[in-house]
Amino acid sequence: MEETLEIRPESIAGYIFFLRGEKVMVDFVLAQLYDVEVRVLKRAVRRNIERFPADFMCVLTREEYNSLRCHFGTLEKGKHTKFLPFAFTEQGVAMLSGILTSPNAVLVNIAIMRAFVQMRRYFETHKELAKKIEEIESMIISHDQKIQLIFQAIKQLIDKKEEPQPERRPIGYKV
């Protein structure tokens, strides 16, 4: 087995991908983290398939797999290609920890869950920031519209001064 990854949420977060609108981890990364072979992980999942409904796990399509390979660089020819990988959501990863019996499965699972939580917090922070930016933009647009109205009013006043004024009758007593 290849060397194991450092078990820190920061190092794991780089292996969480967005797929079909969900944050997922693929089986060959999880196998490396759990320090088991990919075939052992897949066999354990297939033996307990009732624990993995569609919202916990899916099988990647060939196109999804090919686009995902770009994130990992060039893989050895034939490696990871015989069967398409499984992609596990956060709930699927939690369920996976219950069926794997490797010694470090609990520690790895805790780190993975922390990585998912860290990502969720990160995106929530950005949602709040995006909302504030939208509010500022709407205020600026509102101010721009008001400034435009002021300029239009000034132009109208200038245009009125340029027009010849009708002669006024003098006010007061006539002699």
C-alpha positions as CSV (number, residue, x, y, z in Angstrom):
1,M,0.0,0.0,0.0
2,E,1.1,3.5,-0.7
3,E,2.1,5.8,2.1
4,T,-0.8,7.1,4.1
5,L,-1.9,10.7,4.0
6,E,-1.4,12.9,7.0
7,I,-4.7,12.8,9.0
8,R,-5.6,16.4,9.2
9,P,-8.8,18.0,8.1
10,E,-6.8,20.5,6.0
11,S,-5.1,17.7,4.0
12,I,-8.3,15.7,3.6
13,A,-10.4,18.8,2.4
14,G,-8.4,18.7,-0.9
15,Y,-9.9,15.3,-1.7
16,I,-13.5,16.4,-1.3
17,F,-15.1,17.2,-4.7
18,F,-18.3,18.6,-5.9
19,L,-20.2,16.0,-7.9
20,R,-23.9,16.2,-8.9
21,G,-24.4,19.0,-6.5
22,E,-22.9,17.1,-3.5
23,K,-19.6,17.1,-1.7
24,V,-18.1,13.6,-2.2
25,M,-15.0,11.6,-1.7
26,V,-14.0,8.8,-4.1
27,D,-13.2,5.2,-3.1
28,F,-9.5,5.2,-4.0
29,V,-8.8,8.2,-1.8
30,L,-10.8,6.8,1.1
31,A,-9.0,3.4,0.7
32,Q,-5.7,5.2,0.9
33,L,-6.8,7.2,4.0
34,Y,-8.2,4.1,5.7
35,D,-5.1,2.2,4.7
36,V,-6.9,-0.6,2.9
37,E,-6.9,-1.8,-0.7
38,V,-9.6,-0.3,-3.0
39,R,-10.9,-3.8,-3.7
40,V,-11.3,-4.5,0.0
41,L,-13.2,-1.3,0.5
42,K,-15.5,-2.0,-2.5
43,R,-16.1,-5.6,-1.3
44,A,-17.1,-4.3,2.1
45,V,-19.5,-1.8,0.5
46,R,-21.0,-4.4,-1.8
47,R,-21.5,-6.8,1.1
48,N,-23.4,-4.1,3.0
49,I,-25.0,-2.4,0.1
50,E,-28.3,-1.9,2.0
51,R,-26.4,0.7,4.2
52,F,-25.6,2.8,1.2
53,P,-28.8,4.3,-0.5
54,A,-28.4,6.6,-3.5
55,D,-28.0,9.7,-1.3
56,F,-25.0,8.1,0.5
57,M,-23.1,6.7,-2.4
58,C,-23.1,6.6,-6.2
59,V,-21.0,5.1,-9.0
60,L,-19.3,7.6,-11.2
61,T,-20.0,7.7,-14.9
62,R,-17.0,7.4,-17.3
63,E,-17.2,11.1,-18.0
64,E,-17.2,12.1,-14.3
65,Y,-14.3,9.7,-13.7
66,N,-12.3,11.2,-16.6
67,S,-12.9,14.7,-15.4
68,L,-11.9,13.7,-11.9
69,R,-8.7,12.2,-13.1
70,C,-7.5,15.6,-14.1
71,H,-7.5,16.5,-10.4
72,F,-5.1,13.7,-9.6
73,G,-2.8,14.1,-12.5
74,T,-1.7,11.2,-14.7
75,L,-2.5,7.9,-13.2
76,E,-0.6,4.7,-14.2
77,K,-2.1,3.0,-17.2
78,G,-4.8,0.5,-16.0
79,K,-4.9,1.8,-12.5
80,H,-8.4,2.5,-11.1
81,T,-9.9,1.8,-14.5
82,K,-11.3,-1.7,-14.4
83,F,-14.4,-0.6,-12.4
84,L,-15.7,2.8,-12.1
85,P,-15.1,4.3,-8.6
86,F,-17.7,4.8,-5.9
87,A,-18.3,8.4,-4.7
88,F,-19.4,8.7,-1.0
89,T,-21.3,11.7,0.4
90,E,-20.6,12.8,4.0
91,Q,-23.3,10.4,5.3
92,G,-21.8,7.6,3.1
93,V,-18.4,8.2,4.6
94,A,-19.9,8.0,8.1
95,M,-21.6,4.7,7.2
96,L,-18.4,3.4,5.7
97,S,-16.6,3.8,9.0
98,G,-19.0,1.3,10.5
99,I,-18.2,-1.5,8.1
100,L,-14.4,-1.1,7.9
101,T,-12.4,-2.7,10.6
102,S,-8.9,-1.3,10.1
103,P,-7.2,0.0,13.2
104,N,-7.1,3.6,12.1
105,A,-10.6,3.7,10.6
106,V,-12.0,5.6,13.6
107,L,-9.3,8.2,13.6
108,V,-9.5,8.7,9.9
109,N,-13.2,8.9,10.0
110,I,-13.1,11.6,12.7
111,A,-10.6,13.6,10.5
112,I,-12.8,13.2,7.4
113,M,-15.9,14.4,9.3
114,R,-14.0,17.4,10.6
115,A,-13.0,18.2,7.0
116,F,-16.6,18.1,5.9
117,V,-17.6,20.3,8.8
118,Q,-14.8,22.7,8.0
119,M,-15.9,23.0,4.4
120,R,-19.5,23.6,5.4
121,R,-18.4,26.4,7.7
122,Y,-16.2,27.9,4.9
123,F,-19.1,27.9,2.5
124,E,-21.5,29.4,5.1
125,T,-19.0,32.2,5.7
126,H,-18.9,32.9,1.9
127,K,-22.6,32.8,1.7
128,E,-22.9,35.5,4.3
129,L,-20.2,37.5,2.5
130,A,-22.0,37.1,-0.8
131,K,-25.2,38.3,0.8
132,K,-23.6,41.4,2.2
133,I,-22.0,42.2,-1.2
134,E,-25.4,41.9,-2.8
135,E,-26.9,44.2,-0.3
136,I,-24.1,46.8,-0.9
137,E,-24.6,46.4,-4.7
138,S,-28.3,47.0,-4.4
139,M,-27.6,50.1,-2.3
140,I,-25.2,51.4,-4.9
141,I,-27.7,50.8,-7.7
142,S,-30.3,52.6,-5.6
143,H,-27.9,55.5,-5.0
144,D,-27.0,55.5,-8.7
145,Q,-30.6,55.8,-9.7
146,K,-31.2,58.7,-7.3
147,I,-28.1,60.5,-8.5
148,Q,-29.4,60.0,-12.1
149,L,-32.7,61.6,-11.0
150,I,-30.8,64.6,-9.5
151,F,-28.8,65.1,-12.7
152,Q,-31.9,64.9,-14.8
153,A,-33.6,67.6,-12.6
154,I,-30.5,69.8,-12.8
155,K,-30.5,69.4,-16.6
156,Q,-34.2,70.4,-16.8
157,L,-33.5,73.5,-14.7
158,I,-30.6,74.4,-17.0
159,D,-32.7,73.8,-20.1
160,K,-35.5,76.0,-18.7
161,K,-33.1,78.9,-18.1
162,E,-31.9,78.7,-21.7
163,E,-35.5,79.0,-23.0
164,P,-36.7,82.6,-23.6
165,Q,-38.9,83.7,-20.8
166,P,-42.2,85.4,-21.7
167,E,-42.4,89.1,-20.7
168,R,-44.0,89.6,-17.4
169,R,-46.4,92.3,-16.6
170,P,-45.1,94.6,-13.9
171,I,-46.7,94.1,-10.5
172,G,-48.0,97.0,-8.5
173,Y,-50.1,100.2,-9.0
174,K,-50.3,101.6,-12.4
175,V,-50.0,105.3,-12.7
